[in-house]
Amino acid sequence: MMKRLGSVLVVVLLLAACTTTLRVASDFDKEGNFKNYKTYNFYDKGLEKLAVNGLDKKRMMAAVDAEMQAKGFTKADKPDLFVNLIVVKRERTDVYANGFGGPWGWRGGWGWGWGPGWGGGMYNVDRYEEGTFIIDFLDPKTKMHVWHGRGSGFNLDNFKNREERIAVGVKEILTQYPPQSN
């Protein structure tokens, strides 16, 4: 019974460790009239500085295009909004312990020693590059930011279903546009 419960617990912990949730937030110009914005295009100077490979840049742009068009925007040469994309990277290390050990460990209030223990166990270490996707909307007339959205927690070293994960991440960020105060 204990072995079965322990096995189930290990599987649950491993599944929980594999799921990553994108943490999304946004900010905006409280005085902006977002109903006036109907067209968009990408900010070329920002795309030149985008710190991702060409494939991911193309994926991010396609995802933004799809979401903007779904919101009723049209891509234009002289847009109402410029879309600036930024990716910030950082090294991340996650350590997971299964909590099960051998005969050596903490013996329920009796200290360390031999016997049924709760110490020791195996540890899994996962090192990867975590990314934060930033999507900024700039007003070309005023040359000011009008909206800022970000999603953090994207595992940049995971190539499985990458195109889909980028599309979902961009969609989650852009669900906060337009701001609800309008």
N, C-alpha and C positions, 0 to 999 in steps of 0.2 A: 504494500500500500504506500509506504513512504517513498519507495523508488519511483512508483508511478507518479505520485504527486510531485516529486522532485523533477522528473522528466518533463512533465507538463509545465512546471514553473520555468524551467530552462528554455523551452520552446517559446513561451509567452515573452520572456525577457529578450530573447533573440529577435523575435518579430517586432517588439517595441523598439529595439535598438536600430532596426533597419528602416523604420519609417521616419522620415524627416518632414517637418511641417514648415512651410515657408511663413515667416513672420512678416506681415504686411502692414504698412502704415503710409499715411500721406499727409501733406500740408498744402495750403493754397493761399493765394492772395484774397483776403476777406472782402476787398473792394472790387474784385474782378467780376465782369459780367460774362459768364461762361456760355451764355446763350448766343453770344455774338460770334463764337468760334465755329466755323463750318468746314474749314479746309486745314490740311496739315502737310508737312513734309519733314524729312530728317534734317537735322543740323549737321551739315557736312564737316565742319571743324571738329565737332564732337565725335563723329564716326571715325575720323582719322586717329583719334586718341583712344578709341575703344580698345581696352586691354584683353581681347579674346581672339581666338583664331578666326580665320575667315569663314569657316563653316558655322561657328556659333554666331558670328555677326550676322550672317545671312539668315539664320534661324530666328534670331531676335527681331530683326527687321520684318521678316515675314509674319511673325506673331503679332507685332505691333500693327502692321498693315491690316491683318485680319480683324483685330479688336477695334481699331479705329473705324474701319468700314462697317463693322457690326453696330457701332454707335452712331452711324449716319454721316461720318466724315468722308470727305473726298480728298484724295491726294492732288496737290496742285503745285505748280512751279512758284507761285507767289502766295504762300499759305498764310492763314490767320494764326497758325501755331507752328513753331518748330519743335520737333521731338528730339531731345538729346538723350542718348543712352550712355550709361556708365556702369562698369562692373568693378567692384572693389573686392580684392581677394585677401584672405588671411589663412594661415596654417591652423588647422584644428586637430586636436587629439582627443578621442573619446576612449575611456577605459571602462569596460564592463566586467563585473565580477559575478560569477554564478553563485557564490556563497556556499558552495558545498566543498567539504574537504575530506581528507582521509582521517585516520585515527588520531592524528595530532591536531590540537586546536584548543579553543576555549571551551572549558567544560562547565558551562552553566553556573558560574559563581565560584567555582573551585580553582580558577586560574588555568594557566596553560599546562598541558601535559598529554599523556597518552589516554585514550578512551574516546567515547563518542564526542567528537568536537564539532564546532561550528566554524572554525578558522580555516585558513589555507584556501584551497579551492583554485580554480583556474581563472585567469584574467584574459580578456580579449582586448587588444589595443587596435584602434582604427585611426590611422592618420590620413588626412585628406585636406585638400584645399577647399575652403568654404567661400562662396561668393555671395555678394549682395548686389542685386540688380537694382539700378536706379533709372527711373524714367522721369525726365523733366520736360515740362511744356514751357516754351519761351514765346513771348509775344514779340514778333519782329518789329512792330511799330514802336513799342515802348522800350524794347531791348531789356525786358525784365522777366524774371521767372513768374509764372502765374500758378503753376501746379508742380508739386514734387511728390513722386511715389517711389516706394522702395519695397523690395522683398528680400529678406535675408534668410540664410540657411540652405542655400543651394549647393549641393555637393558637386564641385567642378571636376572631380576625378572620376565620377561615375558616368560611363558612356552608355549605359543601358537606357533605352527609351529616351535618349537625350532630346530629340526634337519635340517629342510630346511633353516632356517635363519643362522645357523652355516655354512652350506655348501655354501650358497650364500656369506657370509662374507669371508670365506677362499678363495673362487673363486675370489672375488673382490681384495683381497690382492695379490694373486698370478698372477693376470693379469699383474702385473708390473714386473714379472720375465719371461724370462731373461731381464736384463736391455737393453734399446734401444741403448746404445752406442756401442754395439758389432755388 
